[in-house]
């Protein structure tokens, strides 16, 4: 299994490379920027890329954009994305092209070596590895919010008047 790692944090990047090499895996290249990562994918033709979501220069979505571009350049490339926390838009962007050979894990999962290695193998084998916390938060955010449905007619009226900017004295005289 040939691997390219894209991670701007040198400690995590080198730690991942050391861990994977200790497991007998071939870490073909590591990169600290999206441009270097894409160059490494083009040159090394890895089986899998491990990519941080947030990378330089803005530390917003460069990593996820680079992962999508890498899959465009090398169809079938397995990608395991790492993120410090759940970012629904990024997970959605990544999964837009299909879920085969994709993974999205929280970085804390890397510390659980067996779980991390299992997720990596699943992704390379054609499967999907989504962190349970990511799944929980994605479902929680997609459920319709029914709190307004629980308001009484008077509570809805008061809320509508408040939305118009009316204060407590006006609210008292509208009932």
N, C-alpha and C positions, 0 to 999 in steps of 0.2 A: 504494500500500500504506500504510494507516493503522496506526500503531504506538503502543502504550502500553508504557512501560517501568516496571517496579517493581523498584527496587534501593535499598537503604538507604545504600550507600556513595556519597557525592556525587561522588567522582572518577570512579568507574566509570559511574554513572548519566549524568552529563553527558558523559563521554567516548563512551559508546554513542550518545547523542542526537546529538552532533556528528558522529560517524562515519556514522551513518545519514542524517543530513541532507546530508552531503557527497556521499553516493551518490544524492541526489535523492529520498530516501524521506520520507514525511510522518510525523514524530514528533508525534502529536497531544497527548500528555501524558506527563509523568514523575511518579513517585510514590515517596516514601520509606517509606511504611507500607502495610500491606495494606488498611486502610480507604480511604485515598486512592486506591489502585490500583483497588479495586472501584468507587468512585465515578467514576473516570475511564473505566472500561470501560462503565459504565452511560451516562455522558454522551457519550462520544466514539464508541462503537460501532466499535472498531478491527477491522482484519482479523487482526491478530496482537498478542499480548502477550508481552513478554520479561520473565520473572519470576525473581528471586533466590529460592532455596529457603528460606534463613534470613533472616527479617526481624524487626523489633521487634514486640512488646516483649520476647519471650523468646529470640529468635534460634534457635528450634528448627525448627518446621515451618510457621510462619505463611505463608510465601510459597507453599508447595506447596498448603496448604489454600485460600489465596486463588485460586490458579490453578484448582483444581477448582471452586470456587464461581463463578468468572468463566465457566467453560465451562457450568456449570449455568444461569447467568443468560443467557448468549448462546451457545446451541448452535451448534456449528460454529466457534467461535472457535479460531484457531490459537494454540498456546501453545508458546513456546520457553523452557524452564527452564534457568537457569544455576546451577551449584553449584561451590564451591571444591574439593570432592572427592566421590567416589562415595558415595551414600547409598542402599543397596538398597531400604529400606522406602519412601523417597520416590519412587523410580523406579517401584516397584510400584504405589503409590497413584495416581500420575499415569496410568499405563498401564491401570489397572483399567477405565476406561470406554472402552477401545479406543485404538488407536495412531494413527488417522488425525489428521493436522494437529497432531502433537505432536513435541516435540524435547526432549532432555535433553543438555546440553553442559557440559563442565567449563569454568570461567571462563578457563582458559589458552587455550582454543580461540578466544576473542574476539580475542586478539592475532594470530591467523592470519586476517587480514581476509577473504581470499577463501573460506576454509573456513567461516567464520562466516556470511558473506553467502549462500553456497551452501546452508547448512543452513537459514537463514531462508527463503529462496525455496522450498526443498523442503517445509518445513512449511506455508507459506502455500498452496502448490500442492496440498495434500492428502496429502502424504507424511509420512514419519517421519525424524527426524534424531537418532540416538542416538550419543553419543560412543563411539569404539572402546574407550576405557578402561572406560567404564561397561559395555559389552557383555562385555568380558573378565572384569571382576570379578563381574558377575551370573552368568555361566556357571561361573566358578570356585567360587562360593559354593553353587551348586545341585547340583554334582556330589557324589554320596555319598562320604563319607569311608571308605575301605576299610583304613585303617591297622590297625584292630583285627583284621581278617580275616587279616592277615599274622603275627599272634602264634602261637607254638607253644602247645600245650595247657598246658605248665608255665608259660609266660609269662602266660597268661590266669589260671591259678590264683593265681599270685603277685599279679597285678594285683587280683584279687577280694579276696584277703586284705588287701592294702594299702588297698583301699577300705573294709574293715571297721575300719581303724585299727590293724592289727597292725604291729609293728616288725620290724626285721631279725632279732632273735633268734627270734621266733616263726616267721618265714618259713623259717629254717634247719631247724626241727624238723618242718615239715609235709610234707617231701618223702618 
